[in-house]
Amino acid sequence: MLSYAHGASGVPLLGETIGANLERVVARSPQAEALVCRHQRLRWSYRELNERVDALARGLVAAGLQVGDRVGLWSPNCAEWVLVQFATAKAGVVLVNVNPAYRAMELEFALRQSGCRMLVAARSFKTSDYAAMIADVRGELPDLERVVLLSSPEWEQLAAGEQATADELRARADALQFDDPINIQYTSGTTGVPKGATLSHHNILNNGYFVAEACGYSEADRVCIPVPFYHCFGMVVGNLGCCTHGACIVIPGPSFEPRAVLEAVAAERCTSLYGVPTMFIAELAEPDFASFDVTSLRTGIMAGSPCPAEIMKRVIAEMHIEEVTICYGMTETSPVSTQTARGDDLERRIGTVGRVHPHVEIKLVDPICGRTVNRGETGELCTRGYSVMVGYWQEPAKTAEAIDRAGWMHTGDLATMDDAGYLQIVGRSKDMIIRGGENVYPRELEEFLYTHPGVADVQVVGIPDERYGEDIVAFVRPQAGAQLDEDALREHCRKHIAHYKVPRHVRFVSEFPMTVTGKVQKFKLREQAIAELARQRTTTAP
């Protein structure tokens, strides 16, 4: 049996724009609470949210922005982020998400490559002076006509939208098509040069809808979203997932803080919690975790990177998230392609990333010859369907490298598919380590090391080796108070796993280099290990 699956579904795709969908939900549930932003002390019903969205959309129209023009948004999580997200969709303007962690050079690249006419930005965040960085690069951006800083008089004027009428906005909205591009997200994450994944209304509205369907959302649900809005996890799985079902978006803070998340869950009686595994690890590690009442939680989503089995068990047992689901995807697929079900047994929720999403196809292929592999064999995961991006913004060659002639998006992830269609991600095709002719999957070794009681977190990478071609380095973050020894940890491995999987090098660290979405940047760990070992060879040379 081949490793192919199709998400046949009796639930139809939503054939509408994001704005039309929001208005339909508002008509159904105008008084339902739509958004709670705890650090801004704001609470809006769906009617109030839609009124503010319409006002801002009129402001964008009055500013002269045409359908297809690009507007950048550079801000941590806040209520205004949600307003800009929906207002640009209603005005037919393409929202360009700018990573809150960007520095001036990265900001310039994103705005220039996308050709933004307007930038909406926070004045500052943490140690980043956004206003100063914008001033530094503005002269290099001929397309950038206007910068609007949040909480400024200019923002208030734009958000009021008084210079355009409701009829003008309605005419604009009625002319939009759901296949129109509406969002650009720069994705490089753990690998290198950013590319602008371009997504349509149809891409992200439906993906948010079907993720929320899998979680069983309704107006009764209150979803705590500590993941950044600039990423698909926040703005699609979070904001759009909530709004398609009339659920409430709960923003615990401008960026992730474990205590703020626990406070939000307890105070707002949240029923769902999102996060990457490192976030759940941090929440469980809060010194007074047990003092927070999180019993209102029933479901949630882990995504962004594979979840260690031991952490999943604790999330279910200690955070009461009995219906937690695992999502797998990437920005280029809007993002989710597979998801576990609320009713899946513990083994499948721990050991897999679920089955194919509705209206999506997946297959696993041999990375070398491209043929579909049999079930149980390892292959590169490819996905096809409504969720595959329009393409990389103004980069047809890179688009063609990622999406083949048959419409399959090649993810670069290695996976296996069992007879029931459940997927297990075993690593990145580029991350796979070939040591002495043996294939070593970092994910498999990491899962084993997580079972050691002294290991809090671990990342495994491969580095060049003259004898074996590649060798293995394990970066280990110890549990608080644990006394770990490199030789003892390797001996633990030798007792339980094949000799060729035992890491030759073990490095103890207090943290990992991360993207703003919580993904570990393995390429930086690899570079760090190579540089460190080179220094050691230099100092020990005769």
C-alpha positions in Angstrom: 0.0 0.0 0.0 1.4 3.4 -1.0 2.0 6.3 1.4 -0.8 8.4 0.0 -4.0 9.8 1.7 -6.8 12.2 0.7 -8.9 14.1 3.3 -12.3 13.3 1.8 -14.9 15.4 3.7 -18.6 16.0 3.7 -18.0 19.5 5.1 -17.5 21.9 2.1 -14.8 24.5 1.8 -15.7 28.1 2.5 -16.1 29.9 -0.8 -15.9 33.4 0.6 -13.5 36.1 1.5 -12.3 36.7 5.1 -14.4 39.8 5.4 -17.5 38.1 4.2 -17.0 35.3 6.7 -16.5 37.7 9.6 -19.7 39.5 8.7 -21.6 36.3 8.6 -20.4 35.3 12.0 -21.2 38.8 13.3 -24.8 38.5 12.0 -25.2 35.2 13.8 -23.6 36.2 17.1 -23.2 40.0 17.5 -23.0 40.0 21.3 -20.6 37.1 21.7 -17.2 38.1 23.0 -14.7 38.2 20.2 -11.5 39.5 21.7 -10.0 40.0 25.1 -6.6 41.6 25.3 -5.4 41.4 28.9 -2.4 43.7 28.7 -4.5 46.4 27.0 -7.5 45.8 29.2 -9.8 45.5 26.2 -13.0 43.5 25.6 -14.8 43.6 22.3 -17.9 41.8 21.2 -18.1 40.6 17.6 -20.2 43.6 16.7 -17.6 45.9 18.3 -14.8 44.2 16.6 -16.4 44.4 13.2 -17.3 48.1 13.6 -13.6 48.8 14.4 -12.4 46.7 11.5 -14.8 48.5 9.1 -13.6 51.9 10.3 -9.9 51.0 9.7 -10.7 49.4 6.3 -12.3 52.7 5.3 -9.2 54.5 6.5 -7.1 52.2 4.2 -9.3 53.0 1.3 -9.2 56.7 2.0 -5.4 56.5 2.1 -5.5 55.6 -1.5 -4.5 51.9 -1.1 -5.7 49.8 -4.0 -6.6 46.1 -4.2 -3.3 44.2 -4.2 -1.2 47.0 -2.6 0.9 45.8 0.3 0.8 47.1 3.9 3.4 45.9 6.4 2.6 45.3 10.0 5.4 45.3 12.6 4.2 44.8 16.1 3.9 42.3 18.9 0.5 40.8 19.7 -2.1 43.4 20.5 -5.7 44.2 19.6 -4.6 46.5 16.8 -2.9 43.6 15.1 -6.2 41.8 14.8 -7.9 45.0 13.5 -5.2 45.4 10.8 -5.5 41.7 9.8 -9.2 41.9 9.2 -9.3 45.5 7.8 -6.7 44.7 5.1 -8.7 41.6 4.1 -11.9 43.7 3.8 -10.0 46.4 1.7 -8.3 43.8 -0.5 -4.9 45.0 0.6 -2.1 42.4 1.0 -0.9 42.3 4.6 2.8 41.8 5.0 3.7 40.2 8.3 7.0 41.6 9.7 8.7 39.5 12.4 8.8 41.4 15.7 12.4 40.2 16.2 13.6 41.7 13.0 16.4 44.3 13.0 16.8 47.1 10.5 18.4 45.1 7.7 15.8 42.4 7.9 13.0 45.0 8.0 14.4 46.7 4.9 14.5 43.4 3.1 10.9 42.5 3.8 9.5 45.9 3.0 11.6 46.3 -0.2 11.0 42.8 -1.5 7.3 43.0 -1.0 7.0 46.6 -2.2 5.0 47.9 0.8 3.3 51.3 0.3 2.5 51.6 4.0 3.9 50.3 7.2 1.9 50.1 10.5 4.3 49.6 13.4 4.6 49.8 17.2 6.9 52.5 18.3 9.1 50.1 20.3 9.0 46.6 21.8 11.3 45.4 24.6 14.8 46.6 23.7 13.9 47.2 20.0 13.4 50.8 19.0 11.2 50.3 15.9 10.8 54.0 15.2 14.5 54.5 15.0 15.1 51.4 12.8 12.4 52.6 10.5 14.0 56.0 10.2 17.4 54.3 9.5 16.0 52.4 6.4 13.2 54.6 5.1 15.5 56.3 2.6 16.3 52.9 1.0 12.6 52.1 0.4 11.2 54.1 -2.5 7.8 52.3 -2.5 7.2 53.1 1.2 5.0 56.2 1.1 3.7 56.3 4.7 4.5 55.0 8.2 1.9 54.9 10.8 2.9 54.3 14.4 0.4 52.7 16.8 -1.0 54.9 19.5 -0.1 58.0 17.5 -2.5 60.7 16.2 -2.0 59.4 12.7 -3.1 55.9 13.8 -6.2 57.3 15.4 -7.0 59.1 12.2 -6.4 56.1 10.1 -8.4 53.8 12.4 -11.4 56.3 12.4 -11.8 55.9 8.7 -13.9 59.1 8.4 -12.8 60.1 4.9 -14.3 57.0 3.2 -18.0 55.9 3.3 -19.5 52.6 4.1 -20.7 52.4 0.5 -17.2 52.8 -0.8 -15.9 50.0 1.4 -18.9 47.8 0.4 -18.2 48.3 -3.3 -14.5 47.4 -2.7 -15.4 44.3 -0.6 -18.0 43.1 -3.1 -15.4 43.1 -5.9 -12.9 40.9 -4.1 -12.4 37.2 -5.0 -11.6 34.6 -2.5 -8.6 33.5 -4.5 -7.0 36.9 -4.3 -3.6 37.1 -2.5 -4.2 38.7 0.9 -1.1 37.9 3.0 2.7 37.6 2.7 4.7 35.8 5.4 8.4 35.7 5.2 9.6 32.3 6.1 13.1 31.1 6.6 12.9 30.0 10.2 15.7 27.5 10.7 17.2 27.5 7.3 18.3 30.9 5.8 17.3 33.6 3.4 13.6 34.6 3.8 11.1 34.0 1.1 7.7 35.7 0.9 5.0 32.9 1.1 1.9 34.5 -0.5 -1.4 33.3 0.7 -5.0 33.9 -0.4 -8.3 34.4 1.4 -9.2 30.8 0.4 -5.9 29.4 1.7 -6.0 30.8 5.2 -9.7 31.2 5.9 -10.3 27.5 5.2 -7.3 26.3 7.1 -8.3 28.2 10.2 -11.8 26.9 9.9 -10.9 23.2 9.6 -8.3 23.4 12.4 -11.0 24.8 14.6 -13.5 22.2 13.4 -11.1 19.5 14.6 -10.9 21.2 18.0 -14.7 21.3 18.2 -14.9 25.1 18.7 -18.2 27.0 19.2 -19.2 30.3 20.7 -18.6 28.7 24.1 -14.8 28.4 23.5 -12.2 30.9 24.7 -8.8 30.4 23.1 -5.6 31.6 24.8 -3.2 32.6 22.0 0.4 33.3 23.2 2.0 32.5 19.9 2.9 35.5 17.7 0.3 36.8 15.3 2.9 37.5 12.7 3.1 33.8 12.1 0.4 31.4 10.7 0.0 29.7 14.1 -1.2 33.0 15.6 -3.1 34.7 12.8 -4.6 31.7 11.0 -4.9 28.8 13.4 -5.6 31.4 16.2 -7.5 34.4 15.0 -9.2 33.0 11.9 -9.9 29.7 13.6 -11.6 31.5 16.4 -13.6 33.9 14.3 -14.9 31.3 11.8 -16.6 29.7 14.8 -17.6 32.7 16.9 -15.1 31.7 19.6 -13.2 34.3 21.7 -9.6 35.3 21.1 -7.7 35.8 24.4 -4.4 37.6 24.1 -2.4 37.0 27.3 0.4 39.5 26.5 2.4 41.1 23.8 4.8 38.2 23.7 5.1 34.9 25.4 5.5 34.9 29.1 4.6 31.6 30.9 3.1 33.2 34.0 1.0 35.6 31.9 -0.4 32.6 30.0 -1.4 30.8 33.2 -3.0 33.9 34.6 -5.0 34.4 31.4 -6.2 30.8 31.3 -7.3 31.0 35.0 -8.9 34.4 34.9 -10.7 34.1 31.5 -11.6 30.4 32.0 -10.0 29.5 28.7 -11.0 26.2 27.1 -8.1 26.0 24.7 -4.4 26.8 24.8 -2.0 27.1 21.9 1.8 26.8 21.9 4.9 25.2 20.6 6.4 22.5 22.9 8.9 24.9 24.4 6.1 27.1 25.6 4.3 24.2 27.3 7.6 23.2 28.9 8.0 26.7 30.3 4.4 26.8 31.6 4.9 23.5 33.4 8.1 24.7 34.9 6.6 27.8 36.5 7.5 27.5 40.2 3.9 28.0 41.4 2.2 26.3 38.5 0.0 24.3 40.8 -1.6 27.5 42.2 -3.3 28.3 38.8 -6.7 26.9 38.2 -6.4 25.6 34.6 -9.2 23.1 34.9 -11.3 25.0 32.3 -9.0 23.8 29.6 -10.3 20.9 27.4 -8.4 21.2 24.2 -5.4 23.0 22.6 -2.9 22.8 19.8 0.8 22.0 19.8 2.6 22.8 16.6 5.7 24.4 15.2 8.0 21.5 16.1 7.5 17.9 17.3 6.4 17.4 20.9 8.4 15.2 23.2 6.3 12.3 24.4 7.0 13.0 28.1 5.9 16.7 27.7 2.6 15.6 26.0 1.9 13.2 28.9 2.3 16.1 31.4 0.2 18.5 29.4 -2.7 16.0 29.4 -2.3 15.0 33.0 -1.3 18.3 34.7 -2.9 20.9 32.5 -6.1 19.0 32.0 -5.9 19.3 28.2 -7.3 15.9 27.5 -8.3 16.7 24.0 -5.0 18.3 23.0 -4.3 18.0 19.3 -1.0 18.0 17.4 -0.9 20.0 14.2 1.7 19.6 11.5 2.3 22.1 8.7 4.3 25.0 7.3 3.7 28.6 6.3 3.6 27.6 2.6 0.6 25.3 3.3 -1.5 27.9 5.2 -0.2 26.2 7.6 -1.8 22.9 8.7 -1.8 19.7 6.6 -2.3 17.0 9.3 -3.8 17.0 12.7 -4.6 14.5 15.4 -8.2 14.1 16.5 -9.6 14.8 19.9 -10.7 11.2 20.2 -7.3 9.7 19.2 -5.7 7.4 21.8 -2.7 8.6 23.8 -0.2 6.7 21.7 -1.3 8.4 18.5 -1.4 11.8 20.0 2.1 11.3 21.4 3.7 9.4 18.6 2.2 11.0 15.4 1.1 14.3 13.9 -2.3 12.8 12.9 -3.9 12.2 9.6 -4.5 14.3 6.5 -6.7 17.4 6.9 -10.0 17.7 5.1 -9.7 18.5 1.4 -5.9 18.0 1.4 -3.8 15.3 -0.2 -0.5 14.0 1.2 2.1 11.5 -0.1 5.6 10.4 0.9 8.2 10.2 -1.8 11.7 9.0 -2.1 13.8 12.2 -1.9 16.2 11.0 -4.6 13.9 9.5 -7.3 10.6 11.1 -6.4 8.6 7.8 -6.4 5.9 7.3 -3.7 7.1 5.0 -1.0 5.2 2.2 0.6 3.5 2.6 4.0 6.0 2.2 6.8 8.9 3.5 4.7 10.5 6.9 5.2 9.9 9.5 2.5 9.7 13.2 2.0 6.2 14.6 2.9 4.4 16.3 0.0 1.0 18.0 0.2 -1.5 19.3 -2.4 -4.8 21.1 -2.2 -6.5 24.3 -1.4 -4.0 25.1 1.3 -0.9 25.3 -0.9 0.3 28.9 -1.2 -0.1 31.0 -4.3 3.7 31.1 -4.5 6.8 33.0 -3.2 6.3 36.7 -3.8 8.0 37.7 -7.1 10.2 34.6 -7.0 8.9 32.1 -9.7 12.1 30.1 -9.7 12.0 29.4 -6.0 8.3 28.7 -6.2 9.0 26.1 -8.9 11.6 24.5 -6.7 9.0 24.1 -3.9 5.9 23.2 -5.9 6.2 20.6 -8.7 4.4 20.5 -12.0 1.6 18.4 -10.5 0.9 20.9 -7.7 2.6 19.1 -4.9 4.4 21.2 -2.2 7.6 19.5 -1.2 8.0 20.2 2.6 11.6 18.9 3.1 10.3 16.9 6.1 10.8 13.1 6.4 7.9 11.0 7.6 6.4 7.6 7.8 2.7 6.7 7.3 1.1 3.7 9.0 -1.7 1.6 7.6 -4.3 3.9 9.2 -2.9 7.0 7.6 -1.2 8.4 10.7 2.0 10.3 10.0 5.2 10.3 12.1 7.7 13.0 11.4 11.2 11.6 11.7 13.3 14.6 10.7 14.2 17.1 8.0 15.7 15.7 4.8 18.5 18.2 5.4 18.8 17.3 9.1 19.1 13.5 8.5 22.6 12.4 9.6 24.4 9.7 7.6 27.0 8.3 9.9 29.2 5.6 8.5 26.6 4.7 6.0 23.8 4.4 8.6 20.9 6.8 8.6 20.3 8.5 11.9 17.1 10.6 12.4 17.7 13.3 15.0 14.1 13.2 16.1 14.3 9.5 17.1 17.5 10.1 19.2 15.9 13.2 20.8 12.8 11.2 21.8 15.1 8.6 23.5 17.1 11.2 25.4 13.9 12.9 26.7 13.3 9.7 28.7 16.4 10.4 30.8 15.2 12.0 34.1 17.9 14.6 34.0 17.1 15.9 30.6 14.8 18.8 30.3 15.3 19.5 26.5 17.6 18.2 23.8 18.5 19.0 20.2 20.5 16.7 18.0 22.5 17.8 15.0 25.0 16.3 12.6 28.5 17.7 11.8 31.1 16.8 9.2 33.5 14.0 10.3 36.6 12.8 8.3 36.1 9.2 9.4 32.4 8.7 9.4 31.3 11.4 6.9 29.1 12.8 9.7 28.9 12.5 13.4 26.4 13.3 16.1 26.2 16.2 18.6 23.6 16.3 21.3 22.9 19.7 22.9 21.3 19.0 26.3 19.4 21.4 28.6 19.5 19.7 32.0 16.6 19.6 34.5 17.0 22.1 37.3 19.3 20.6 39.9 20.2 17.6 37.8 23.9 16.5 37.8 24.5 15.3 34.3 27.8 13.9 33.0 28.7 13.6 29.4 30.3 10.2 29.7 27.4 8.9 31.8 24.8 10.1 29.3 26.6 8.4 26.5 26.8 5.2 28.5 23.0 5.4 29.1 22.6 5.6 25.3 24.9 2.6 24.7 22.7 0.4 27.0 19.5 1.1 25.1 20.2 2.1 21.5 22.3 1.0 18.5 25.9 2.0 18.8 25.8 4.2 15.6 23.1 6.4 17.2 25.2 7.2 20.3 26.2 10.9 20.2 29.9 11.3 20.0 29.7 14.8 21.4 27.4 16.1 24.2 27.1 19.8 25.0 25.2 21.1 28.0 23.5 24.4 27.5 21.0 26.7 29.3 19.1 27.7 26.2 18.8 27.1 22.5 18.9 29.7 19.7 15.3 30.2 18.7 13.1 31.9 16.2 10.4 34.2 17.6 7.8 31.4 17.1 9.8 29.1 19.3 11.5 26.9 16.7 15.0 25.8 17.5 17.5 27.1 14.9 19.4 23.9 14.4 21.7 25.4 11.8 23.1 27.7 14.5 23.7 24.8 16.8 25.5 23.0 13.9 27.6 26.1 13.3 28.4 26.4 17.0 29.5 22.8 17.3 31.7 23.0 14.2 33.4 26.2 15.4 33.9 24.8 18.9 35.4 21.6 17.7 37.7 23.5 15.3 39.0 25.6 18.3 39.6 22.5 20.3 41.6 20.9 17.5 43.7 24.1 17.2 44.5 24.3 20.9 45.4 20.6 21.2 47.5 20.5 18.0 51.3 19.9 18.6 
